[in-house]
Amino acid sequence: MDRSPIIKKIIDNKKQPNLRYRLKSMVERFTDLLFLTLFDIETPVEENLESLEKQFDELVDLACWDVEKSCSAVWDNYVERLPIVLEKLNLDAEAIASCDPASLSIEEVYMAYPGFYAIAIYRLAHELHKFGFPLVPRLMTEYAHRQTGVDINPGAKIGDSFFIDHATGVVIGETAVIKNNVKMYQGVTLGALYVAKKLQKTKRHPTIEDNVTIYANATILGGDTVIGENSVIGGNAWLTASVPPNSTVFHSPEIKIKTAPHVS
């Protein structure tokens, strides 16, 4: 069988000249080494920063397609931010350990909690995102998403001492703002009311003020939606409007009991 016409058609339909899938595996390797460098006591910091810089240069070659931007200049600024990111992540771990009665040690949080891992990769990706290097941080958070079931867009803004318990199914959109000491449980969505490309530059996702707790499977939508400080959002609640501070919002299920048919 002559496959040359098939091969030609496939090649002709490869429309994206920059689409190199090895970038994904390289980002995952970079992310793993970065995480270990910050947390693993046996992983050398100085030596690994040199390795990370080399890996980052390779990522720039594959992912920085805009010749107007100097993506390679990002690294030095990023490294300067790593101690601050680590301080924030230590606060996140401490919040989880102090809030969750099931945690046996702070080490358990760092090694076994998917919520902490997802937050860690988000914070590391968010710093790169702020420097205007979007594809690599997106791939970093998607790597964490695949491992934990937590989807945090690297563009979201999240304050100190953030706690996601159980974690699976959490979705936090690109323009969401989460302030300090927020607790969130599995299945929570901070999403947009509408999906349209023309809304790309607008705030589409909600703002969560300080000291808010959001229980499992609650859905909060809309860029103008603000959950006031010290509020509690109950499980399965659906919100598309703002809630004042110190509120309690809960979902009231309708229960119908099926009666047995009358037998004469």
MARVOBA-939583 format. One record per residue: residue in one letter; x, y, z of N, C-alpha, C in turn. Coordinates in steps of 0.02 Angstrom, whole numbers, padded with zeros to 5 digits, always signed. Layout:
% residues N
AXYZXYZXYZ...
% end
This chain:
% residues 264
M+00042-00060+00000+00000+00000+00000+00044+00063+00000D+00028+00109-00045+00065+00172-00048+00034+00221+00002R+00070+00236+00056+00044+00280+00107+00063+00353+00096S+00100+00367+00044+00125+00435+00034+00069+00487+00029P+00011+00472-00004-00043+00523-00005-00071+00536+00065I-00075+00483+00105-00101+00491+00173-00053+00533+00215I+00011+00516+00208+00062+00553+00246+00061+00626+00226K+00055+00640+00161+00054+00709+00138-00006+00747+00167K-00065+00715+00167-00125+00747+00194-00118+00762+00268I-00088+00715+00306-00078+00727+00377-00031+00785+00388I+00024+00785+00351+00073+00840+00358+00042+00907+00338D+00002+00907+00284-00031+00968+00261-00080+00996+00312N-00108+00951+00353-00158+00973+00402-00129+00985+00472K-00064+00979+00479-00031+01001+00541-00023+01076+00538K-00072+01112+00564-00079+01183+00553-00039+01226+00603Q-00018+01198+00659+00012+01238+00712+00088+01229+00713P+00126+01277+00688+00199+01268+00683+00234+01265+00750N+00202+01291+00803+00234+01292+00869+00212+01236+00915L+00171+01190+00889+00142+01138+00931+00190+01079+00940R+00228+01082+00994+00276+01029+01009+00258+01000+01077Y+00232+00938+01076+00205+00909+01138+00258+00891+01189R+00321+00889+01169+00373+00876+01219+00377+00933+01269L+00349+00991+01251+00346+01046+01300+00309+01025+01363K+00255+00986+01356+00217+00964+01414+00259+00923+01462S+00294+00874+01436+00335+00831+01479+00393+00870+01509M+00419+00918+01472+00474+00959+01499+00449+01004+01556V+00389+01031+01549+00360+01072+01602+00347+01029+01664E+00324+00968+01655+00312+00924+01712+00376+00907+01749R+00430+00896+01711+00495+00883+01743+00519+00944+01781F+00511+01002+01751+00529+01066+01783+00489+01076+01847T+00425+01062+01844+00380+01072+01902+00399+01025+01959D+00413+00962+01944+00433+00914+01995+00497+00936+02031L+00546+00957+01991+00610+00978+02020+00602+01042+02062L+00561+01087+02038+00548+01149+02075+00515+01135+02142F+00466+01091+02142+00431+01073+02204+00479+01042+02254L+00519+00995+02230+00567+00961+02275+00620+01010+02301T+00642+01056+02259+00692+01104+02280+00668+01147+02338L+00604+01164+02337+00576+01205+02390+00561+01167+02454F+00544+01103+02448+00517+01068+02507+00559+01009+02531D+00589+00972+02487+00624+00911+02509+00690+00928+02542I+00699+00907+02603+00758+00925+02642+00821+00894+02613E+00815+00840+02574+00874+00807+02545+00891+00833+02475T+00851+00879+02450+00864+00905+02382+00904+00969+02387P+00964+00971+02356+01008+01030+02362+00979+01091+02326V+00978+01147+02359+00946+01207+02330+00991+01239+02277E+01053+01254+02293+01097+01290+02247+01107+01251+02182E+01122+01187+02190+01133+01144+02131+01070+01140+02088N+01013+01133+02121+00951+01126+02083+00929+01190+02048L+00944+01247+02078+00927+01310+02045+00965+01317+01979E+01025+01291+01976+01063+01292+01913+01030+01246+01862S+01009+01187+01885+00975+01141+01839+00909+01170+01815L+00872+01202+01861+00808+01231+01844+00816+01288+01793E+00870+01327+01800+00882+01381+01752+00894+01353+01682K+00931+01299+01677+00943+01268+01612+00878+01241+01583Q+00837+01209+01625+00773+01183+01602+00728+01240+01579F+00730+01296+01616+00689+01353+01599+00709+01382+01531D+00774+01385+01518+00798+01409+01453+00770+01366+01396E+00766+01300+01408+00738+01256+01357+00663+01269+01348L+00628+01283+01403+00557+01298+01399+00546+01363+01360V+00589+01412+01372+00583+01475+01336+00591+01464+01261D+00638+01422+01241+00649+01409+01170+00586+01378+01138L+00550+01338+01176+00491+01304+01149+00427+01345+01156A+00422+01386+01208+00357+01415+01226+00353+01490+01216C+00408+01524+01206+00406+01597+01199+00408+01613+01124W+00349+01623+01095+00344+01632+01022+00343+01705+01003D+00334+01749+01052+00331+01820+01038+00401+01850+01042V+00429+01868+00984+00498+01893+00983+00504+01962+01016E+00447+01995+01026+00447+02060+01058+00461+02055+01133K+00448+01996+01161+00456+01986+01233+00521+01949+01248S+00556+01970+01300+00617+01936+01320+00601+01887+01376C+00575+01828+01357+00555+01779+01407+00614+01755+01449S+00673+01753+01418+00731+01728+01455+00749+01773+01513A+00728+01837+01511+00743+01883+01566+00699+01870+01626V+00649+01828+01619+00602+01815+01674+00635+01777+01731W+00682+01733+01716+00707+01686+01766+00735+01719+01828D+00779+01768+01821+00810+01800+01879+00758+01832+01924N+00708+01865+01894+00654+01895+01933+00612+01842+01968Y+00602+01787+01934+00563+01732+01963+00599+01702+02023V+00663+01690+02017+00702+01660+02073+00698+01705+02134E+00700+01770+02124+00696+01817+02180+00630+01811+02217R+00577+01789+02182+00511+01782+02212+00502+01716+02249L+00545+01667+02237+00534+01600+02266+00533+01599+02342P+00576+01636+02378+00570+01636+02451+00503+01662+02476I+00475+01711+02441+00409+01738+02460+00355+01686+02448V+00359+01652+02391+00311+01599+02376+00314+01544+02428L+00375+01525+02447+00383+01473+02497+00353+01494+02565E+00362+01557+02584+00331+01581+02646+00256+01575+02643K+00226+01592+02586+00154+01587+02578+00131+01514+02582L+00169+01470+02551+00151+01399+02552+00157+01369+02621N+00206+01391+02660+00211+01368+02729+00150+01390+02769L+00125+01450+02756+00063+01473+02789+00004+01430+02768D+00001+01412+02704-00053+01368+02680-00051+01301+02717A+00009+01272+02722+00016+01207+02755-00003+01211+02829E+00016+01266+02861-00001+01275+02932-00076+01283+02941A-00109+01317+02894-00182+01325+02897-00217+01258+02891I-00192+01216+02845-00222+01150+02836-00212+01108+02899A-00151+01107+02925-00137+01066+02984-00177+01088+03045S-00188+01153+03052-00224+01178+03111-00299+01172+03103C-00325+01170+03041-00397+01167+03031-00424+01096+03024D-00383+01051+03001-00408+00983+02987-00392+00935+03044P-00443+00912+03080-00429+00866+03136-00401+00799+03114A-00406+00784+03049-00379+00720+03025-00304+00722+03013S-00275+00782+03011-00203+00786+02997-00163+00766+03059L-00115+00722+03049-00075+00696+03105-00011+00735+03114S+00012+00769+03061+00074+00807+03066+00078+00856+03008I+00120+00906+03014+00130+00953+02960+00163+00920+02901E+00206+00869+02914+00238+00832+02859+00186+00796+02817E+00134+00771+02849+00081+00737+02812+00047+00784+02763V+00038+00846+02784+00007+00896+02740+00049+00907+02677Y+00114+00917+02687+00158+00929+02630+00160+00869+02582M+00157+00809+02608+00168+00751+02566+00104+00717+02542A+00049+00724+02579-00009+00683+02564-00073+00721+02546Y-00073+00786+02554-00135+00823+02542-00138+00850+02471P-00185+00825+02430-00189+00850+02361-00205+00924+02357G-00244+00949+02407-00259+01020+02407-00197+01062+02415F-00151+01041+02459-00089+01079+02467-00048+01076+02403Y-00043+01018+02373-00003+01012+02311-00031+01058+02256A-00097+01058+02249-00127+01100+02197-00115+01174+02211I-00119+01194+02274-00105+01264+02292-00032+01280+02279A+00013+01234+02296+00085+01246+02286+00101+01258+02212I+00075+01215+02169+00090+01223+02098+00056+01285+02071Y-00004+01300+02096-00036+01363+02075+00009+01423+02093R+00033+01426+02155+00072+01485+02176+00137+01490+02136L+00168+01435+02122+00229+01436+02081+00214+01457+02009A+00157+01435+01983+00138+01453+01915+00115+01526+01912H+00081+01549+01963+00053+01617+01963+00108+01669+01956E+00165+01658+01987+00220+01706+01982+00245+01711+01910L+00251+01655+01876+00270+01657+01805+00217+01691+01763H+00154+01678+01779+00099+01708+01743+00101+01784+01749K+00118+01810+01807+00122+01882+01818+00177+01914+01776F+00229+01875+01760+00284+01901+01719+00268+01899+01644G+00208+01878+01626+00189+01880+01556+00214+01821+01515F+00221+01763+01547+00245+01703+01513+00191+01649+01523P+00135+01653+01485+00074+01617+01505+00071+01542+01493L+00102+01516+01441+00090+01446+01424+00120+01399+01475V+00181+01411+01497+00213+01366+01545+00174+01363+01611P+00154+01419+01641+00114+01414+01702+00047+01377+01691R+00017+01385+01633-00045+01349+01618-00032+01274+01617L+00023+01254+01588+00039+01183+01587+00057+01157+01656M+00086+01200+01698+00102+01180+01767+00038+01166+01806T-00011+01210+01802-00072+01200+01840-00114+01142+01811E-00109+01131+01746-00143+01073+01717-00111+01008+01739Y-00046+01009+01749-00011+00950+01777-00038+00935+01847A-00044+00987+01888-00073+00977+01955-00146+00955+01951H-00182+00984+01904-00253+00965+01894-00259+00891+01879R-00217+00866+01835-00219+00796+01817-00204+00750+01876Q-00162+00773+01921-00143+00731+01978-00191+00737+02038T-00225+00793+02044-00264+00806+02105-00339+00815+02092G-00358+00829+02031-00428+00845+02017-00446+00917+02035V-00396+00958+02050-00407+01029+02067-00384+01072+02009D-00429+01113+01983-00414+01154+01925-00412+01228+01947I-00351+01253+01957-00342+01324+01975-00306+01358+01918N-00339+01406+01887-00306+01443+01834-00249+01485+01863P-00191+01488+01831-00135+01525+01860-00147+01600+01864G-00198+01625+01829-00213+01696+01833-00253+01717+01894A-00282+01669+01930-00321+01685+01990-00276+01718+02042K-00308+01758+02086-00270+01792+02139-00293+01763+02207I-00246+01733+02243-00263+01699+02305-00220+01725+02362G-00251+01744+02417-00216+01772+02474-00183+01719+02518D-00167+01738+02579-00129+01695+02625-00174+01644+02660S-00142+01590+02682-00174+01539+02725-00237+01510+02692F-00228+01484+02632-00283+01455+02594-00286+01380+02607F-00347+01353+02617-00356+01283+02635-00408+01252+02589I-00389+01202+02551-00437+01162+02513-00436+01091+02543D-00493+01071+02571-00497+01005+02602-00526+00954+02553H-00497+00896+02552-00516+00840+02508-00503+00856+02434A-00516+00917+02414-00490+00947+02353-00524+00926+02288T-00537+00863+02277-00559+00839+02212-00618+00879+02185G-00614+00899+02122-00669+00932+02088-00673+01007+02097V-00626+01037+02131-00626+01110+02140-00606+01144+02075V-00642+01197+02057-00626+01237+01998-00623+01310+02018I-00567+01343+02004-00558+01414+02019-00537+01449+01955G-00579+01494+01930-00569+01526+01866-00516+01579+01865E-00499+01601+01805-00442+01645+01793-00446+01711+01830T-00505+01741+01834-00510+01808+01864-00539+01806+01935A-00542+01747+01964-00565+01741+02034-00515+01776+02081V-00542+01806+02134-00501+01836+02186-00521+01804+02252I-00473+01774+02286-00484+01742+02351-00438+01777+02401K-00466+01804+02453-00425+01841+02501-00399+01795+02556N-00386+01818+02616-00349+01780+02666-00393+01735+02708N-00363+01679+02730-00395+01633+02778-00461+01604+02751V-00461+01586+02688-00521+01556+02658-00514+01480+02660K-00570+01447+02678-00573+01374+02678-00623+01351+02626M-00604+01299+02590-00646+01276+02535-00644+01199+02534Y-00701+01169+02518-00706+01097+02517-00717+01070+02446Q-00718+01005+02440-00718+00972+02375-00778+00994+02333G-00767+00996+02267-00822+01009+02221-00842+01082+02214V-00809+01128+02246-00827+01199+02242-00807+01227+02173T-00850+01267+02144-00836+01301+02082-00841+01376+02091L-00787+01412+02073-00789+01485+02068-00784+01500+01993G-00842+01509+01962-00844+01511+01890-00874+01575+01861A-00885+01574+01796-00912+01631+01759-00986+01619+01744L-01024+01673+01741-01095+01668+01723-01103+01654+01649Y-01059+01683+01608-01064+01675+01536-00996+01656+01508V-00997+01619+01453-00935+01601+01419-00938+01630+01349A-00897+01681+01337-00893+01712+01271-00824+01742+01263K-00795+01734+01204-00726+01756+01192-00718+01831+01203K-00770+01870+01189-00766+01943+01197-00757+01964+01270L-00770+01917+01317-00763+01932+01389-00693+01918+01415Q-00646+01903+01371-00580+01880+01391-00545+01929+01437K-00553+01994+01427-00517+02044+01466-00558+02071+01525T-00615+02041+01539-00658+02065+01593-00654+02017+01653K-00673+02042+01712-00676+02000+01772-00740+01958+01769R-00731+01893+01763-00787+01848+01751-00803+01804+01812H-00757+01802+01860-00762+01755+01915-00768+01792+01982P-00795+01761+02033-00813+01796+02095-00753+01816+02138T-00768+01859+02187-00720+01879+02238-00742+01851+02305I-00695+01819+02340-00709+01789+02406-00668+01829+02457E-00703+01861+02503-00669+01902+02552-00638+01860+02608D-00607+01893+02657-00570+01859+02711-00616+01814+02753N-00586+01759+02777-00617+01715+02828-00683+01684+02805V-00689+01669+02741-00749+01636+02715-00738+01561+02713T-00790+01524+02729-00789+01451+02722-00841+01431+02669I-00820+01391+02621-00865+01368+02567-00867+01292+02568Y-00925+01264+02583-00930+01191+02591-00941+01156+02523A-00941+01090+02526-00936+01048+02467-00990+01062+02415N-00967+01063+02352-01010+01068+02293-01049+01133+02287A-01029+01185+02323-01058+01250+02313-01033+01279+02247T-01077+01317+02213-01060+01349+02150-01071+01424+02157I-01020+01463+02143-01024+01536+02148-01000+01564+02081L-01044+01603+02049-01031+01624+01980-01035+01700+01974G-00995+01727+01928-01001+01796+01908-00947+01842+01933G-00923+01886+01890-00870+01932+01907-00890+01986+01957D-00955+02002+01960-00979+02052+02008-01001+02021+02074T-00997+01956+02080-01019+01922+02141-00964+01926+02194V-00981+01952+02252-00934+01958+02308-00963+01923+02369I-00925+01877+02397-00944+01844+02459-00911+01880+02517G-00952+01914+02558-00926+01956+02610-00888+01918+02663E-00843+01952+02698-00799+01921+02747-00839+01886+02802N-00808+01833+02829-00835+01794+02885-00900+01756+02867S-00914+01749+02803-00975+01714+02783-00963+01639+02778V-01018+01601+02783-01016+01528+02774-01065+01510+02719I-01039+01477+02667-01080+01455+02611-01089+01379+02617G-01150+01358+02626-01163+01287+02637-01156+01245+02575G-01153+01180+02585-01145+01133+02531-01202+01136+02481N-01185+01130+02417-01233+01129+02361-01268+01195+02349A-01246+01249+02382-01276+01314+02369-01257+01337+02298W-01302+01377+02269-01292+01405+02202-01300+01480+02207L-01247+01518+02194-01248+01590+02203-01227+01627+02140T-01266+01676+02119-01248+01719+02063-01254+01792+02083A-01261+01805+02147-01265+01874+02173-01224+01879+02236S-01206+01941+02254-01163+01952+02312-01198+01936+02378V-01156+01921+02427-01179+01905+02495-01144+01952+02543P-01181+01986+02588-01149+02033+02634-01105+01997+02685P-01060+02034+02719-01018+02003+02770-01059+01968+02825N-01029+01917+02855-01058+01881+02912-01123+01845+02895S-01130+01824+02832-01190+01788+02810-01181+01713+02815T-01238+01679+02820-01239+01606+02813-01288+01590+02757V-01264+01554+02707-01305+01536+02650-01308+01460+02647F-01369+01434+02641-01374+01361+02638-01426+01340+02587H-01417+01281+02561-01463+01251+02513-01516+01211+02550S-01579+01223+02534-01634+01185+02567-01659+01132+02518P-01645+01069+02531-01669+01017+02486-01745+01006+02495E-01776+00990+02440-01847+00971+02443-01851+00896+02448I-01883+00873+02500-01887+00801+02512-01959+00778+02501K-01968+00730+02457-02033+00699+02446-02028+00625+02463I-02071+00604+02506-02071+00533+02526-02122+00495+02484K-02097+00446+02450-02141+00406+02408-02182+00358+02451T-02246+00364+02447-02289+00320+02487-02306+00257+02448A-02316+00204+02485-02335+00140+02452-02406+00145+02426P-02421+00116+02369-02489+00117+02342-02538+00083+02390H-02599+00110+02394-02649+00081+02438-02672+00014+02411V-02673-00034+02454-02695-00101+02434-02760-00117+02471S-02815-00128+02435-02880-00142+02467-02886-00216+02483
% end
